Amino acid sequence: MFNRKKQLLQWEDIRKKGKWRFFLVYGVLLMMPIYLGVNLLYNAVTGTEERLRVEIINAIIFGIIYSGLMWWLMERRYQKQKTERH
């Protein structure tokens, strides 16, 4: 179970730091290594070869899309909880 109040406070702290910092930290720096690791493992298992440069570009694009979606979802949840509190 999630502690809604704690989650709301955490999101307030994150959003104070700004959207672009969130995109950089959660989208590029956090998701990029995960995406690259999974993708490189998949390529090793299937025997396909992709250029590392292409994989990095794909990882950055995926990270930006992921963080944009997460920002939108969390912001919706935050606004909903905020209006329910008042």
N, C-alpha and C positions, 0 to 999 in steps of 0.2 A: 504494500500500500504506500501511496505517496503522501507525504505531509504537505498539503496544499499551501499552508501559510509559509513554511520554510522555502518551498519552491518559488512562491511569489516573491519573497524577499531576495532569493538568489537571482531571479530574473531581473529584479529592479537594479541590483548591483551590476549585472552584465550589461543591461541596456544603458546604464549611465556611462559606461565606457565607450559606447558607440557601436553602430552597426558595422562599420568597416573593420574595426578591431575584432568583432565577433567573426566576420567573414574570414579574416586572416588567421585567427587563432583556431577556430573550430573547423573552418572549411579547408584551408590550405595546410596549416601546420599539423593539425590533428588527423584529418581524413586522408591527406595525400599519402603518408606512409602506409596507412591501412590499405588504401586502394592499390598502391604500387605493389605492396606485398602480396595481396590476393591475386592481382593480375600477373605478376611475375611467377608466382607459384602455378597458376593456371597454365601459363605459357610453357613452363617446364614440364608439367604433367602431360599436356597435349602435344608437345613437341613443336609448337608454333613459335616463331621468332618475331617479335616486334622491336622496333628501335626504341631505345630507352628515352630518347628525346620525345617521341610520339607518346609514350606512356606517361611521361611527366606532364606534358601538355594536357593529355586526357585527365590525369589526376587533378590538375589545377581546375580544369573546367568542371569536373565532377564535384570537387570541393566547394566551388562557388555556388553551383546549383544546390548542393546539399545544405550549405549554410544559409542560403537564401530561403529555402523551404523551411528549415528549422526556425529561422528568425520569424518568418510569417506565422508558423504554427504557434510558437511560444508567445508571440505578441497577441495573437487572437485569444489564446488561453488567458494571458495576463489581463487583457481588457475585459474579458468576460468575468473573471474572478473579481476584478476591481469594481465592476458595476454591481456585482452581487453583494459585495461588502457594504455598499452604500445604500 
